[in-house]
């Protein structure tokens, strides 16, 4: 279970590279339940990887630091360069 949890959190972090978003939108995009995404976001927030801002009753999430976004993009390029055409496992 821990391995799958890590994969889900990585998918959330990569999705947040596109910018600020809401848990419901992430859930739709990643085809996960909203509660599952919210739990993962809470953990990522506790680790300092994402930050939340409140917009009325809704909570928006984004990566906590531009350096993190840059590092994730670079890591993704390295992984894609090493494994061209590799299928992602969910």
PyMOL commands that set and color helices and strands:
alter all, ss='L'
color gray80, all
select helices_A, chain A and resi 2-18+23-30+34-46+66-82
alter helices_A, ss='H'
color red, helices_A
select strands_A, chain A and resi 21-22+50-55+58-63
alter strands_A, ss='S'
color yellow, strands_A
deselect
rebuild
show_as cartoon
